[in-house]
Amino acid sequence: MGILSASSFGVSGESLRATEIRRKSYFRTTLVIASLGLWLLFLIPPLETWSRQYEFVQAIQFCLFAIVIPALLVAGGPWRLLVLASGEPLRFSSDGALVSPGPRKLFDRWALSRVGRRGHQRSVSLLLLFMGQTILWRSAPVVDLLGRHAWLVVVESITLVVGGALLWFELVDSPPLSPSTTRPYRIGISAIAMWTVWVTAYLMAMTHSSWSPVFHHRAGLDLSPYVDQQFTAGAMWFIAAGAFIPLVFSNLNRWLRSEDDPDDELCQLVRRDRTRGFFGTNP
């Protein structure tokens, strides 16, 4: 009876793990579908047309391209479905050696190259890229061009989604990829990225006239320039806060709860293995 109970418990545990894996897989698939759906939704009418008529709709479009869609795409991690990753996690022995390296796909090799080379230069560079793109695409001349040329919105979406995804790779796990920075740096990067969007929205809200002359506000028929600008600032503040504040508190909570970061220990083992000579560890 004891053996039967133990085996039953083992089978039950395996089924629970399988159920949990399927649940996570479905959740990640939902995130990817949502990101692609939002991307397409704001590239076709009527939302694409409204983005050239109302400033707040264009601001929502920008935030989705720069923040929300990259975050959902990276968190969903569809790299295995796109045949970019094998789906097998990297495994290391206790001494830091890679277990069964074998042939790997593009994202597997990328993940392996990031292990043991943790640093902050790449994440800071990607943060600067995000800040530069935010300032560029929300500047008055570029906003005016977006309102006049519909094809430019496609260029905006591609550059913002790619740049945003590269930044989010440094902030959240996207198997087989994991952030290369420590949690305090992730907190700082998230906060600065959010503040960049907030400052841009604040400057837009404080202008006395419309941010861009392309938006024509007809008295009595459309939103007034002041109301449109306030909606614009509110939308940018809300979307940026909704994306980055949970990330800040999540990293802060996990950082305060554990003094030792297992990722740091793993990287130290990998570095030690790479510096090991023929007769042992190099001095």
ZADO-476980 format. One record per residue (C-alpha): z, x, y; residue in one letter; residue number from 1. Coordinates in nm, 3 decimals. Layout:
# residues N
+---------+---------+---------+--------+-----+
!      up !    east !   north ! residu ! num !
+---------+---------+---------+--------+-----+
!       Z !       X !       Y !      A ! NUM !
...
+---------+---------+---------+--------+-----+
//
This chain:
# residues 283
+---------+---------+---------+--------+-----+
!      up !    east !   north ! residu ! num !
+---------+---------+---------+--------+-----+
!   0.000 !   0.000 !   0.000 !      M !   1 !
!   0.085 !   0.286 !   0.237 !      G !   2 !
!  -0.247 !   0.457 !   0.169 !      I !   3 !
!  -0.432 !   0.130 !   0.219 !      L !   4 !
!  -0.252 !   0.070 !   0.548 !      S !   5 !
!  -0.327 !   0.422 !   0.669 !      A !   6 !
!  -0.695 !   0.389 !   0.579 !      S !   7 !
!  -0.710 !   0.048 !   0.741 !      S !   8 !
!  -0.552 !   0.192 !   1.051 !      F !   9 !
!  -0.808 !   0.474 !   1.052 !      G !  10 !
!  -1.100 !   0.233 !   1.021 !      V !  11 !
!  -0.951 !   0.016 !   1.294 !      S !  12 !
!  -0.911 !   0.319 !   1.520 !      G !  13 !
!  -1.272 !   0.423 !   1.464 !      E !  14 !
!  -1.395 !   0.073 !   1.538 !      S !  15 !
!  -1.192 !   0.063 !   1.857 !      L !  16 !
!  -1.339 !   0.396 !   1.968 !      R !  17 !
!  -1.689 !   0.274 !   1.886 !      A !  18 !
!  -1.625 !  -0.045 !   2.084 !      T !  19 !
!  -1.499 !   0.158 !   2.380 !      E !  20 !
!  -1.806 !   0.383 !   2.369 !      I !  21 !
!  -2.037 !   0.080 !   2.364 !      R !  22 !
!  -1.846 !  -0.078 !   2.652 !      R !  23 !
!  -1.881 !   0.237 !   2.862 !      K !  24 !
!  -2.248 !   0.260 !   2.772 !      S !  25 !
!  -2.309 !  -0.100 !   2.881 !      Y !  26 !
!  -2.117 !  -0.039 !   3.203 !      F !  27 !
!  -2.320 !   0.272 !   3.284 !      R !  28 !
!  -2.643 !   0.088 !   3.208 !      T !  29 !
!  -2.535 !  -0.189 !   3.446 !      T !  30 !
!  -2.475 !   0.066 !   3.722 !      L !  31 !
!  -2.822 !   0.216 !   3.675 !      V !  32 !
!  -2.991 !  -0.126 !   3.675 !      I !  33 !
!  -2.797 !  -0.223 !   3.989 !      A !  34 !
!  -2.900 !   0.098 !   4.167 !      S !  35 !
!  -3.269 !   0.056 !   4.083 !      L !  36 !
!  -3.255 !  -0.313 !   4.173 !      G !  37 !
!  -3.105 !  -0.242 !   4.515 !      L !  38 !
!  -3.356 !   0.035 !   4.574 !      W !  39 !
!  -3.650 !  -0.195 !   4.503 !      L !  40 !
!  -3.496 !  -0.490 !   4.686 !      L !  41 !
!  -3.486 !  -0.305 !   5.017 !      F !  42 !
!  -3.839 !  -0.169 !   4.982 !      L !  43 !
!  -4.009 !  -0.509 !   4.956 !      I !  44 !
!  -4.009 !  -0.822 !   5.177 !      P !  45 !
!  -3.815 !  -1.000 !   5.303 !      P !  46 !
!  -3.543 !  -0.734 !   5.336 !      L !  47 !
!  -3.792 !  -0.460 !   5.424 !      E !  48 !
!  -3.935 !  -0.684 !   5.697 !      T !  49 !
!  -3.591 !  -0.775 !   5.828 !      W !  50 !
!  -3.499 !  -0.405 !   5.845 !      S !  51 !
!  -3.772 !  -0.365 !   6.110 !      R !  52 !
!  -3.646 !  -0.667 !   6.305 !      Q !  53 !
!  -3.268 !  -0.634 !   6.297 !      Y !  54 !
!  -3.073 !  -0.316 !   6.354 !      E !  55 !
!  -2.786 !  -0.410 !   6.124 !      F !  56 !
!  -3.022 !  -0.475 !   5.830 !      V !  57 !
!  -3.175 !  -0.130 !   5.878 !      Q !  58 !
!  -2.824 !   0.020 !   5.889 !      A !  59 !
!  -2.738 !  -0.152 !   5.559 !      I !  60 !
!  -3.065 !  -0.022 !   5.416 !      Q !  61 !
!  -2.974 !   0.332 !   5.524 !      F !  62 !
!  -2.625 !   0.314 !   5.371 !      C !  63 !
!  -2.763 !   0.188 !   5.043 !      L !  64 !
!  -3.022 !   0.466 !   5.026 !      F !  65 !
!  -2.781 !   0.742 !   5.134 !      A !  66 !
!  -2.456 !   0.635 !   4.964 !      I !  67 !
!  -2.452 !   0.334 !   4.733 !      V !  68 !
!  -2.769 !   0.386 !   4.527 !      I !  69 !
!  -2.704 !   0.760 !   4.464 !      P !  70 !
!  -2.343 !   0.684 !   4.370 !      A !  71 !
!  -2.441 !   0.413 !   4.120 !      L !  72 !
!  -2.722 !   0.624 !   3.977 !      L !  73 !
!  -2.506 !   0.933 !   3.926 !      V !  74 !
!  -2.212 !   0.734 !   3.789 !      A !  75 !
!  -2.448 !   0.554 !   3.550 !      G !  76 !
!  -2.594 !   0.884 !   3.429 !      G !  77 !
!  -2.918 !   0.762 !   3.265 !      P !  78 !
!  -3.018 !   1.118 !   3.176 !      W !  79 !
!  -3.019 !   1.057 !   2.802 !      R !  80 !
!  -3.243 !   0.750 !   2.841 !      L !  81 !
!  -3.478 !   0.958 !   3.055 !      L !  82 !
!  -3.485 !   1.226 !   2.781 !      V !  83 !
!  -3.327 !   1.475 !   3.022 !      L !  84 !
!  -3.008 !   1.522 !   2.819 !      A !  85 !
!  -2.922 !   1.516 !   2.450 !      S !  86 !
!  -2.611 !   1.304 !   2.497 !      G !  87 !
!  -2.393 !   1.557 !   2.315 !      E !  88 !
!  -2.103 !   1.695 !   2.522 !      P !  89 !
!  -2.056 !   2.068 !   2.563 !      L !  90 !
!  -1.794 !   2.196 !   2.316 !      R !  91 !
!  -1.602 !   2.519 !   2.352 !      F !  92 !
!  -1.368 !   2.697 !   2.116 !      S !  93 !
!  -1.017 !   2.800 !   2.212 !      S !  94 !
!  -1.142 !   3.141 !   2.328 !      D !  95 !
!  -1.408 !   2.989 !   2.555 !      G !  96 !
!  -1.714 !   3.047 !   2.333 !      A !  97 !
!  -1.977 !   2.774 !   2.324 !      L !  98 !
!  -1.979 !   2.590 !   1.991 !      V !  99 !
!  -2.323 !   2.534 !   1.833 !      S ! 100 !
!  -2.531 !   2.609 !   2.143 !      P ! 101 !
!  -2.872 !   2.531 !   1.987 !      G ! 102 !
!  -3.176 !   2.413 !   2.188 !      P ! 103 !
!  -3.081 !   2.191 !   2.478 !      R ! 104 !
!  -3.259 !   1.969 !   2.726 !      K ! 105 !
!  -3.289 !   2.017 !   3.102 !      L ! 106 !
!  -2.961 !   1.855 !   3.208 !      F ! 107 !
!  -2.775 !   2.020 !   2.918 !      D ! 108 !
!  -2.887 !   2.362 !   3.037 !      R ! 109 !
!  -2.800 !   2.267 !   3.394 !      W ! 110 !
!  -2.452 !   2.157 !   3.288 !      A ! 111 !
!  -2.403 !   2.478 !   3.090 !      L ! 112 !
!  -2.507 !   2.692 !   3.387 !      S ! 113 !
!  -2.249 !   2.515 !   3.605 !      R ! 114 !
!  -1.962 !   2.582 !   3.363 !      V ! 115 !
!  -1.776 !   2.899 !   3.450 !      G ! 116 !
!  -1.947 !   2.927 !   3.788 !      R ! 117 !
!  -1.728 !   2.689 !   3.977 !      R ! 118 !
!  -1.740 !   2.745 !   4.348 !      G ! 119 !
!  -1.749 !   2.561 !   4.674 !      H ! 120 !
!  -2.061 !   2.705 !   4.835 !      Q ! 121 !
!  -2.298 !   2.459 !   4.665 !      R ! 122 !
!  -2.086 !   2.154 !   4.747 !      S ! 123 !
!  -2.047 !   2.260 !   5.110 !      V ! 124 !
!  -2.423 !   2.314 !   5.138 !      S ! 125 !
!  -2.492 !   1.970 !   4.994 !      L ! 126 !
!  -2.239 !   1.818 !   5.234 !      L ! 127 !
!  -2.421 !   1.982 !   5.526 !      L ! 128 !
!  -2.748 !   1.843 !   5.387 !      L ! 129 !
!  -2.596 !   1.494 !   5.375 !      F ! 130 !
!  -2.467 !   1.527 !   5.731 !      M ! 131 !
!  -2.804 !   1.651 !   5.854 !      G ! 132 !
!  -2.990 !   1.366 !   5.686 !      Q ! 133 !
!  -2.747 !   1.112 !   5.830 !      T ! 134 !
!  -2.794 !   1.244 !   6.183 !      I ! 135 !
!  -3.172 !   1.270 !   6.141 !      L ! 136 !
!  -3.245 !   0.928 !   5.992 !      W ! 137 !
!  -3.004 !   0.746 !   6.225 !      R ! 138 !
!  -3.126 !   0.916 !   6.544 !      S ! 139 !
!  -3.293 !   0.682 !   6.792 !      A ! 140 !
!  -3.648 !   0.833 !   6.772 !      P ! 141 !
!  -3.653 !   0.821 !   6.391 !      V ! 142 !
!  -3.509 !   0.468 !   6.383 !      V ! 143 !
!  -3.789 !   0.370 !   6.621 !      D ! 144 !
!  -4.050 !   0.523 !   6.388 !      L ! 145 !
!  -3.900 !   0.343 !   6.088 !      L ! 146 !
!  -3.938 !   0.014 !   6.270 !      G ! 147 !
!  -4.304 !   0.084 !   6.351 !      R ! 148 !
!  -4.425 !   0.236 !   6.022 !      H ! 149 !
!  -4.333 !   0.064 !   5.696 !      A ! 150 !
!  -4.451 !   0.355 !   5.479 !      W ! 151 !
!  -4.189 !   0.582 !   5.639 !      L ! 152 !
!  -3.915 !   0.373 !   5.475 !      V ! 153 !
!  -4.034 !   0.494 !   5.133 !      V ! 154 !
!  -4.005 !   0.856 !   5.250 !      V ! 155 !
!  -3.658 !   0.782 !   5.389 !      E ! 156 !
!  -3.544 !   0.625 !   5.064 !      S ! 157 !
!  -3.663 !   0.914 !   4.845 !      I ! 158 !
!  -3.509 !   1.188 !   5.062 !      T ! 159 !
!  -3.179 !   1.002 !   5.105 !      L ! 160 !
!  -3.142 !   0.906 !   4.739 !      V ! 161 !
!  -3.221 !   1.260 !   4.618 !      V ! 162 !
!  -2.993 !   1.423 !   4.874 !      G ! 163 !
!  -2.717 !   1.171 !   4.811 !      G ! 164 !
!  -2.741 !   1.212 !   4.433 !      A ! 165 !
!  -2.706 !   1.591 !   4.463 !      L ! 166 !
!  -2.389 !   1.538 !   4.667 !      L ! 167 !
!  -2.245 !   1.284 !   4.424 !      W ! 168 !
!  -2.300 !   1.527 !   4.134 !      F ! 169 !
!  -2.026 !   1.731 !   4.305 !      E ! 170 !
!  -1.792 !   1.432 !   4.335 !      L ! 171 !
!  -1.802 !   1.234 !   4.008 !      V ! 172 !
!  -1.870 !   1.295 !   3.639 !      D ! 173 !
!  -2.222 !   1.223 !   3.520 !      S ! 174 !
!  -2.233 !   1.342 !   3.157 !      P ! 175 !
!  -2.325 !   1.607 !   3.068 !      P ! 176 !
!  -2.274 !   1.716 !   3.431 !      L ! 177 !
!  -1.931 !   1.745 !   3.589 !      S ! 178 !
!  -1.824 !   1.841 !   3.944 !      P ! 179 !
!  -1.807 !   2.214 !   4.008 !      S ! 180 !
!  -1.537 !   2.188 !   4.275 !      T ! 181 !
!  -1.163 !   2.130 !   4.253 !      T ! 182 !
!  -1.014 !   1.796 !   4.345 !      R ! 183 !
!  -0.884 !   1.902 !   4.691 !      P ! 184 !
!  -1.238 !   2.002 !   4.785 !      Y ! 185 !
!  -1.376 !   1.673 !   4.653 !      R ! 186 !
!  -1.126 !   1.490 !   4.872 !      I ! 187 !
!  -1.231 !   1.689 !   5.179 !      G ! 188 !
!  -1.603 !   1.652 !   5.111 !      I ! 189 !
!  -1.569 !   1.275 !   5.058 !      S ! 190 !
!  -1.368 !   1.236 !   5.379 !      A ! 191 !
!  -1.610 !   1.442 !   5.591 !      I ! 192 !
!  -1.914 !   1.256 !   5.453 !      A ! 193 !
!  -1.746 !   0.924 !   5.536 !      M ! 194 !
!  -1.649 !   1.039 !   5.885 !      W ! 195 !
!  -2.007 !   1.150 !   5.952 !      T ! 196 !
!  -2.131 !   0.798 !   5.888 !      V ! 197 !
!  -1.842 !   0.653 !   6.089 !      W ! 198 !
!  -1.909 !   0.873 !   6.393 !      V ! 199 !
!  -2.278 !   0.787 !   6.386 !      T ! 200 !
!  -2.194 !   0.416 !   6.370 !      A ! 201 !
!  -1.940 !   0.456 !   6.652 !      Y ! 202 !
!  -2.199 !   0.619 !   6.880 !      L ! 203 !
!  -2.443 !   0.338 !   6.808 !      M ! 204 !
!  -2.181 !   0.073 !   6.883 !      A ! 205 !
!  -2.080 !   0.234 !   7.213 !      M ! 206 !
!  -2.428 !   0.241 !   7.366 !      T ! 207 !
!  -2.486 !  -0.014 !   7.642 !      H ! 208 !
!  -2.843 !  -0.088 !   7.535 !      S ! 209 !
!  -3.017 !  -0.117 !   7.200 !      S ! 210 !
!  -3.011 !   0.201 !   6.991 !      W ! 211 !
!  -3.388 !   0.183 !   6.953 !      S ! 212 !
!  -3.650 !  -0.001 !   7.162 !      P ! 213 !
!  -3.830 !  -0.114 !   6.848 !      V ! 214 !
!  -3.583 !  -0.400 !   6.802 !      F ! 215 !
!  -3.683 !  -0.690 !   7.025 !      H ! 216 !
!  -3.401 !  -0.937 !   7.080 !      H ! 217 !
!  -3.531 !  -1.268 !   7.211 !      R ! 218 !
!  -3.272 !  -1.455 !   7.410 !      A ! 219 !
!  -3.161 !  -1.775 !   7.239 !      G ! 220 !
!  -3.363 !  -1.703 !   6.924 !      L ! 221 !
!  -3.231 !  -1.377 !   6.781 !      D ! 222 !
!  -2.904 !  -1.191 !   6.779 !      L ! 223 !
!  -2.814 !  -1.034 !   7.111 !      S ! 224 !
!  -2.834 !  -0.652 !   7.128 !      P ! 225 !
!  -2.454 !  -0.631 !   7.153 !      Y ! 226 !
!  -2.391 !  -0.849 !   6.846 !      V ! 227 !
!  -2.660 !  -0.664 !   6.650 !      D ! 228 !
!  -2.499 !  -0.329 !   6.733 !      Q ! 229 !
!  -2.152 !  -0.449 !   6.638 !      Q ! 230 !
!  -2.281 !  -0.578 !   6.305 !      F ! 231 !
!  -2.453 !  -0.242 !   6.257 !      T ! 232 !
!  -2.135 !  -0.041 !   6.319 !      A ! 233 !
!  -1.927 !  -0.275 !   6.103 !      G ! 234 !
!  -2.172 !  -0.255 !   5.812 !      A ! 235 !
!  -2.185 !   0.125 !   5.820 !      M ! 236 !
!  -1.806 !   0.157 !   5.845 !      W ! 237 !
!  -1.746 !  -0.091 !   5.563 !      F ! 238 !
!  -2.003 !   0.052 !   5.318 !      I ! 239 !
!  -1.899 !   0.414 !   5.377 !      A ! 240 !
!  -1.532 !   0.326 !   5.339 !      A ! 241 !
!  -1.594 !   0.121 !   5.026 !      G ! 242 !
!  -1.774 !   0.415 !   4.862 !      A ! 243 !
!  -1.563 !   0.713 !   4.968 !      F ! 244 !
!  -1.205 !   0.588 !   5.016 !      I ! 245 !
!  -1.154 !   0.492 !   4.647 !      P ! 246 !
!  -1.292 !   0.834 !   4.554 !      L ! 247 !
!  -1.048 !   1.007 !   4.789 !      V ! 248 !
!  -0.744 !   0.823 !   4.654 !      F ! 249 !
!  -0.855 !   0.861 !   4.291 !      S ! 250 !
!  -0.887 !   1.238 !   4.324 !      N ! 251 !
!  -0.564 !   1.257 !   4.524 !      L ! 252 !
!  -0.374 !   1.060 !   4.260 !      N ! 253 !
!  -0.502 !   1.271 !   3.969 !      R ! 254 !
!  -0.444 !   1.593 !   4.161 !      W ! 255 !
!  -0.083 !   1.506 !   4.239 !      L ! 256 !
!  -0.010 !   1.390 !   3.884 !      R ! 257 !
!  -0.119 !   1.714 !   3.717 !      S ! 258 !
!  -0.047 !   2.065 !   3.832 !      E ! 259 !
!  -0.294 !   2.224 !   3.591 !      D ! 260 !
!  -0.659 !   2.122 !   3.599 !      D ! 261 !
!  -0.806 !   2.140 !   3.246 !      P ! 262 !
!  -1.147 !   2.207 !   3.395 !      D ! 263 !
!  -1.010 !   2.520 !   3.565 !      D ! 264 !
!  -0.865 !   2.640 !   3.236 !      E ! 265 !
!  -1.199 !   2.584 !   3.061 !      L ! 266 !
!  -1.386 !   2.778 !   3.327 !      C ! 267 !
!  -1.140 !   3.066 !   3.300 !      Q ! 268 !
!  -1.203 !   3.079 !   2.925 !      L ! 269 !
!  -1.580 !   3.080 !   2.977 !      V ! 270 !
!  -1.558 !   3.358 !   3.235 !      R ! 271 !
!  -1.339 !   3.559 !   2.998 !      R ! 272 !
!  -1.593 !   3.514 !   2.716 !      D ! 273 !
!  -1.883 !   3.620 !   2.938 !      R ! 274 !
!  -1.705 !   3.939 !   3.047 !      T ! 275 !
!  -1.606 !   4.038 !   2.692 !      R ! 276 !
!  -1.757 !   4.372 !   2.585 !      G ! 277 !
!  -1.841 !   4.503 !   2.237 !      F ! 278 !
!  -1.491 !   4.638 !   2.177 !      F ! 279 !
!  -1.308 !   4.355 !   2.356 !      G ! 280 !
!  -1.253 !   4.224 !   2.704 !      T ! 281 !
!  -1.392 !   4.444 !   2.976 !      N ! 282 !
!  -1.131 !   4.582 !   3.213 !      P ! 283 !
+---------+---------+---------+--------+-----+
//
